[in-house]
Structure formats: structure tokens, C-alpha cells
Amino acid sequence: MVEVDLDATAKDILLATLASPKTSIELSRILGLSGSVVVDYLELLERLGLVHVVLSYFGQNGRVVRYYEADLPVDETDLKPEEPTS
């Protein structure tokens, strides 16, 4: 598993999309950030495999609306069954 050091904004976006899928416009409003900043972070997080698009469609204005959801890796090192000692 690769470790990534994220800043506070990236972590806030991940937390918001962990609760339920959100659009960039919703994230912008929730976090008080400009839309372009949120889109840049979403593109980065998507390239890192930490968020993915769960729904996309053409809105009334003809633009594509995408809903993003966090896709956080699970550390399974502690879940391995212990081997019996002889």
C-alpha cells in the first residue's frame, strides 16, 4: 500500500465524499472553496485512486454533472489470521 501525505483541503474533500457522493458544486459550497480549486483537487484525488465518479449525467445547462465518492483503501495487515504456534 502506498502512503500519500494529503493537505487539509484534500482530507476535507475525502471526508465530505465519504459520507455520501457529492458534486464539485456541492463540495465548493460546503467547504467554502472556489469551484476550480475543488475540481483540481478532485482530479488529483481521482488520479490517486482515492475518489471515483459514481454517477454522471448531462444537466439542464448541457454540462456534465459528476457525483464523486471516496474510495479509501483498507489496511488489511491486522486482519490476517494468526498462525498457530507449535
C-alpha positions in Angstrom: 0.0 0.0 0.0 1.4 3.4 -1.0 1.2 6.2 1.6 0.1 9.6 0.5 0.5 12.8 2.5 -2.6 14.9 1.8 -3.2 18.5 2.9 -6.2 19.7 4.9 -8.3 20.5 1.8 -7.8 17.1 0.2 -8.8 15.5 3.6 -11.9 17.7 3.9 -13.0 16.6 0.4 -12.4 13.0 1.2 -14.4 13.3 4.4 -17.3 15.0 2.7 -17.4 12.4 -0.1 -17.1 9.5 2.4 -20.5 10.4 3.9 -22.3 10.5 0.6 -21.5 11.2 -3.1 -21.1 14.9 -3.9 -20.7 17.1 -6.9 -17.9 19.7 -7.2 -20.5 22.4 -6.8 -21.8 20.9 -3.6 -18.2 20.5 -2.3 -17.5 24.1 -3.2 -20.4 25.3 -1.2 -19.8 23.0 1.8 -16.1 23.8 2.0 -16.2 27.5 1.0 -13.8 27.0 -1.9 -13.8 28.1 -5.5 -15.1 25.6 -8.0 -11.8 25.5 -9.9 -9.9 24.6 -6.7 -12.4 21.8 -5.9 -12.2 20.4 -9.5 -8.3 20.4 -9.3 -8.4 18.5 -6.0 -11.0 16.0 -7.3 -8.8 15.4 -10.4 -5.8 14.8 -8.2 -7.7 12.5 -5.8 -9.2 10.6 -8.7 -5.7 10.0 -10.2 -4.5 8.8 -6.8 -7.5 6.4 -6.7 -9.0 8.0 -3.6 -12.3 9.1 -5.2 -14.2 7.9 -8.2 -17.3 9.0 -10.1 -20.4 7.1 -9.1 -22.9 9.0 -11.4 -22.6 11.4 -14.3 -25.2 12.9 -16.5 -25.9 16.0 -18.6 -27.5 18.8 -16.6 -30.1 21.2 -17.8 -27.4 23.6 -18.9 -25.8 20.9 -21.1 -22.8 20.5 -18.7 -21.8 17.1 -17.4 -22.6 16.7 -13.7 -20.5 14.2 -11.8 -21.0 12.8 -8.3 -17.8 11.7 -6.6 -17.4 9.2 -3.7 -14.4 8.5 -1.6 -12.7 5.1 -2.3 -10.3 4.8 0.6 -8.0 1.7 0.8 -8.3 -0.6 3.8 -5.2 -1.7 5.6 -5.7 -5.4 6.0 -2.4 -6.2 7.7 -4.1 -6.6 11.1 -6.8 -8.8 9.6 -4.6 -11.7 8.7 -5.3 -14.8 10.8 -2.6 -15.7 13.3 -0.8 -18.9 12.6 -1.0 -21.4 15.4 2.3 -21.9 17.3 3.5 -25.4 17.8 
